[in-house]
């Protein structure tokens, strides 16, 4: 680790341990804020409920750290000879041998600042991630829940129902991203891995979110780019156009025992040099070195359908919690193509999680997830990828979680001689999380 990385980590720890009394207030309480610990479980968009009075600028310094022990085995239809197969296609299906060991610990540093009544800033930096050994900024945004910075009480009737966000931020497409692991922040995910087609990207844009009596609606617009620049498209390549994202739904605590949520979301980009919805997470997949012969590969075993020019995706999510029993479902259809493809292709994803939370303040849970992806690749393959997760967790405190999981994933329909021909992996994962 470079010396400046070490200095950053030491600085983070030192600042985090400074007494809040230095500011004369509990600076960890912010308005319209999702708690980064167990209290934030099953929180989706922040609500319009607020019990925190603004009495000056507050800076909340937090972060998260995750350490994994991985004991997975993988295989495919190989071993293969190098060169080409009988049809002249390149053979690339040899994979590395792997064994049980600890993975790189991943860490986040968060700054959340209450700037004014109903005006908040968020900034997340990845201190350590699978893809980058050096710290780098994931993104940040401004969240506006009141317009008192213009004039006290300005448009209060409207802002009782609206939230405005803008910045270089994670887009609000679907509900699965509220339960996914985000580098070191893995406390919201009851399992280790994210969905196989992991919808996540950070783009510059803004969104307006409406909520009233359980009904919710959101419309947003981004520039469709992960890496920002004013660079023009290369000759022969299309310039990036605006991307649209939206959501409609209903979320209600029916009674003390039952909560129900149902949402539908869309993401659309009409033309782009590259779409990042399924390839935007630079932190990498949560299962390491699976089914790869490239030491720099960090996305596998997630799957990117390869829609590099245009993409329309729709995700429907359901969430039901009755006492300790919890169900979260995902149905997603993504259609698009690469620049050289004459016709569009479609991939479908299904995800279903069933959990039971129990114990003192539901500090224990166990359950399972089934995830299936089907579709047609650019190579003309009709493929299926399915995964089963079975596991559980124990919250030692609101800030500390330990997980254990058995995972198995298999591939079918991929061309002979490729990495995923007859591929599968399975085994045990242990994960320890601290989030403050």
HELIX and SHEET records of a PDB file:
HELIX    1   1 UNK A    3  UNK A   16  1                                  14    
HELIX    2   2 UNK A   20  UNK A   23  5                                   4    
HELIX    3   3 UNK A   38  UNK A   40  5                                   3    
HELIX    4   4 UNK A  156  UNK A  159  1                                   4    
HELIX    5   5 UNK A  176  UNK A  178  5                                   3    
HELIX    6   6 UNK A  360  UNK A  362  5                                   3    
SHEET    1   A17 UNK A 101  UNK A 102  0                                        
SHEET    2   A17 UNK A  58  UNK A  75 -1                                        
SHEET    3   A17 UNK A 106  UNK A 116 -1                                        
SHEET    4   A17 UNK A 119  UNK A 128 -1                                        
SHEET    5   A17 UNK A 136  UNK A 144 -1                                        
SHEET    6   A17 UNK A 162  UNK A 170 -1                                        
SHEET    7   A17 UNK A 202  UNK A 212 -1                                        
SHEET    8   A17 UNK A 215  UNK A 222 -1                                        
SHEET    9   A17 UNK A 243  UNK A 253 -1                                        
SHEET   10   A17 UNK A 258  UNK A 269 -1                                        
SHEET   11   A17 UNK A 310  UNK A 322 -1                                        
SHEET   12   A17 UNK A 325  UNK A 337 -1                                        
SHEET   13   A17 UNK A 345  UNK A 358 -1                                        
SHEET   14   A17 UNK A 364  UNK A 376 -1                                        
SHEET   15   A17 UNK A 382  UNK A 397 -1                                        
SHEET   16   A17 UNK A 400  UNK A 412 -1                                        
SHEET   17   A17 UNK A 424  UNK A 435 -1                                        
SHEET    1   B 2 UNK A  83  UNK A  84  0                                        
SHEET    2   B 2 UNK A  90  UNK A  91 -1                                        
END                                                                             
